[in-house]
């Protein structure tokens, strides 16, 4: 079985008057399928990741390292 790991390393936030602002953060693990309780990841199907504990609600997108 192959594993997928996703670490969030930053996010974009449009709450500033100057437009989109990138904020870097220390890498935080959002997914490790080797330890995932909900079953294996299936090809072609989306997986919703809870990111509310990693990035603020005002984030418009995230930057992640996925391996």
C-alpha positions in Angstrom: 0.0 0.0 0.0 1.3 3.4 -0.9 1.0 6.4 1.5 0.2 10.0 0.8 1.4 12.8 3.1 0.3 16.4 2.9 2.0 19.1 4.9 0.6 22.6 4.8 3.4 25.2 4.6 1.5 28.4 4.1 -1.7 30.1 3.0 -3.1 33.1 1.1 -5.4 35.5 2.8 -7.3 38.3 1.0 -8.3 40.2 4.1 -5.7 43.0 3.4 -6.4 46.1 1.3 -3.3 45.4 -0.7 -4.7 42.1 -2.1 -3.7 38.5 -1.6 -1.0 38.1 1.0 1.0 34.9 1.5 1.8 33.8 5.0 4.4 31.1 5.5 3.9 28.7 8.5 6.0 25.9 10.0 4.9 22.7 8.2 1.9 21.1 9.7 0.6 17.7 8.8 -2.8 17.8 7.2 -2.9 14.1 6.0 -0.9 11.0 6.5 -2.8 8.1 4.8 -0.6 5.6 6.4 -2.4 6.4 9.7 -5.8 7.3 8.3 -8.7 5.7 10.1 -11.3 6.4 7.4 -9.9 3.8 5.0 -7.6 3.9 2.0 -7.6 6.8 -0.5 -9.4 5.9 -3.7 -8.1 7.1 -7.1 -10.2 9.9 -8.6 -12.2 10.6 -5.5 -11.9 13.8 -3.5 -10.9 13.8 0.2 -11.9 16.7 2.4 -9.2 17.7 4.8 -10.1 19.7 8.0 -7.7 22.6 7.9 -9.5 24.9 10.4 -6.9 24.1 13.1 -4.0 24.9 10.7 -5.1 28.1 8.8 -7.4 30.9 9.6 -11.0 31.0 8.3 -10.0 34.0 6.1 -7.6 31.9 4.1 -8.5 31.7 0.4 -6.0 28.9 -0.5 -3.2 26.9 1.0 0.2 25.8 -0.1 1.1 22.2 0.7 3.9 19.8 0.1 2.2 16.5 -1.0 4.3 13.3 -1.3 
